[in-house]
Amino acid sequence: MRLAAALLAPLLLLVFGCAQIQQEQKEIRQQAQNLGEGALASAPAVSKGDVVEVYYIGRLENGSIFDSNTGGIPLEFEVGSGQMIAGFEAGLIGMREGEKRQIRILPSEAYGERQENKVVWIPISQIEGGEKIAVGSSIYAGGQTGKVVDVAEGAARVDFNHELAGKTLVFDVWVRKIKKAGS
């Protein structure tokens, strides 16, 4: 019973989040109709320096979801400020309020390619709390966070690549609001 509830909760959040987005999209379409034909097309487009609010679902190429804010608070950031991965920001340029788009981002515009030199062996004696290290543990060393992928002979093999490095990302985005730069 608890397992069913645990599996059902995320699904309900996703469904209710989609319903919220659909309602907001309906309101924007209605506002556009009230303004007349082509009102959305004449609305300001996203450009560098604008602050935007977006909803998104992030997927890998195989369709598995790795992140989403549907059903939650829209993501707000300044386009071009470097707060987001470059490909995400670039994909929003030219979009208008209420517009939906799918953005495909290559690794070079996301978290980069996997680098084997970022997978290193570290003596457990040099890791704080090393006696508790196990495969799957996260550690912080040298200003980076890594994931332990192997433990053997008094050392831990740690992968400091971002978990999405080397992966093409696919985002379904919806621009909820645009605050033009300088306004």
C-alpha positions in Angstrom: 0.0 0.0 0.0 2.8 2.4 0.9 4.6 1.6 -2.3 1.5 2.3 -4.3 1.1 5.7 -2.5 4.8 6.5 -3.1 4.4 5.8 -6.8 1.1 7.6 -7.1 2.3 10.9 -5.5 4.7 11.9 -8.2 2.2 11.0 -10.9 -0.5 13.2 -9.2 2.0 16.1 -9.0 2.7 15.8 -12.7 -1.0 15.5 -13.7 -1.9 18.5 -11.5 1.1 20.5 -12.8 0.1 19.8 -16.4 -3.5 21.0 -15.6 -2.1 24.2 -14.1 0.0 24.8 -17.2 -3.0 24.1 -19.5 -5.1 26.5 -17.5 -2.5 29.3 -17.8 -2.1 28.6 -21.5 -5.8 28.8 -22.0 -5.8 32.2 -20.2 -3.0 33.5 -22.5 -4.8 32.3 -25.6 -8.0 34.0 -24.4 -6.1 37.2 -23.8 -4.6 37.0 -27.3 -8.1 36.4 -28.8 -9.4 39.4 -26.9 -6.6 41.5 -28.3 -7.4 40.3 -31.9 -5.9 38.1 -34.5 -2.1 37.8 -34.3 -1.7 39.3 -30.8 0.6 36.6 -29.7 2.7 37.1 -32.8 3.2 40.7 -32.0 4.0 40.1 -28.4 7.6 40.8 -27.4 10.1 38.0 -27.9 12.7 36.7 -25.5 16.1 38.4 -25.9 19.3 38.6 -23.9 18.9 40.5 -20.6 15.2 39.7 -20.3 13.9 38.0 -17.1 11.7 35.0 -18.0 9.5 32.6 -16.2 9.3 29.2 -17.8 7.9 25.7 -17.1 9.9 22.8 -18.4 10.3 19.1 -18.6 13.8 17.9 -19.1 14.3 14.5 -20.8 17.1 12.3 -22.0 17.0 11.2 -25.7 15.5 7.9 -24.5 12.5 9.8 -23.1 13.3 9.4 -19.4 12.6 12.5 -17.4 15.6 13.9 -15.3 14.0 17.2 -14.2 10.7 19.1 -14.3 9.1 22.0 -12.6 5.5 21.4 -13.9 3.1 21.5 -11.0 5.5 23.8 -9.2 6.8 27.3 -9.3 8.0 28.6 -12.7 11.8 28.9 -13.2 12.8 32.6 -13.2 16.1 33.8 -14.5 17.8 36.4 -16.6 18.5 35.2 -20.2 22.2 35.4 -21.0 23.4 35.7 -17.4 24.9 32.3 -17.4 22.5 31.0 -14.7 21.4 28.2 -17.0 23.2 26.0 -19.5 24.0 27.8 -22.7 21.7 25.6 -24.9 18.7 26.2 -22.7 19.1 30.0 -22.8 19.8 30.0 -26.6 16.7 27.9 -27.2 14.5 30.5 -25.5 15.7 33.4 -27.7 12.9 34.5 -29.9 10.1 32.8 -28.0 7.0 34.7 -26.9 4.8 34.6 -23.9 2.6 31.6 -24.0 4.7 29.8 -26.6 5.8 26.2 -26.3 8.8 24.7 -27.9 11.0 21.6 -27.7 14.7 22.4 -27.4 17.3 19.7 -28.2 20.7 20.5 -26.5 23.9 18.8 -27.5 26.4 18.0 -24.7 28.7 20.8 -25.8 25.9 23.3 -25.0 24.9 21.5 -21.8 27.2 19.8 -19.4 30.0 18.9 -21.8 31.3 15.6 -22.9 32.3 13.0 -20.3 36.0 13.2 -19.5 37.7 10.1 -18.3 40.4 12.2 -16.6 37.6 13.3 -14.2 37.3 9.7 -12.9 40.1 9.3 -10.4 41.3 7.0 -7.6 41.5 8.7 -4.1 43.0 7.0 -1.1 40.2 6.5 1.5 42.6 7.9 4.1 42.4 11.3 2.3 38.6 11.3 2.3 36.8 12.9 5.3 34.5 10.1 6.7 36.3 7.7 4.4 35.5 4.7 6.7 31.8 5.1 5.6 32.5 5.4 1.8 30.5 3.1 -0.4 29.6 2.9 -4.1 27.0 5.6 -4.8 28.3 7.9 -2.1 28.9 11.6 -3.0 32.0 13.3 -1.9 33.3 16.9 -2.1 36.9 17.3 -3.0 39.0 20.0 -4.7 35.9 22.2 -5.1 33.9 19.6 -6.9 31.3 17.0 -6.1 31.9 13.5 -7.3 30.2 10.1 -7.1 32.0 7.0 -5.8 31.8 4.3 -8.5 34.1 1.7 -7.0 35.9 1.0 -3.7 38.9 -1.3 -3.7 42.2 -1.8 -1.8 41.9 1.3 0.4 40.9 3.6 -2.4 37.7 5.0 -3.9 37.2 5.6 -7.6 35.3 8.9 -7.9 33.6 10.3 -11.0 33.7 14.1 -11.0 31.8 14.4 -14.3 28.4 16.0 -14.1 25.8 13.2 -14.1 24.4 14.6 -17.4 27.8 15.0 -19.1 27.9 13.4 -22.5 24.2 13.4 -22.9 21.9 15.1 -25.4 19.1 16.8 -23.4 15.6 17.5 -24.7 13.5 20.2 -23.0 9.8 20.9 -23.5 9.5 24.5 -22.4 6.7 26.9 -22.1 7.4 30.7 -21.7 5.0 31.9 -19.0 6.2 35.5 -18.7 8.8 37.8 -20.1 10.0 40.9 -18.3 11.9 43.0 -20.8 15.3 44.2 -19.9 15.3 47.7 -18.4 11.6 47.6 -17.6 
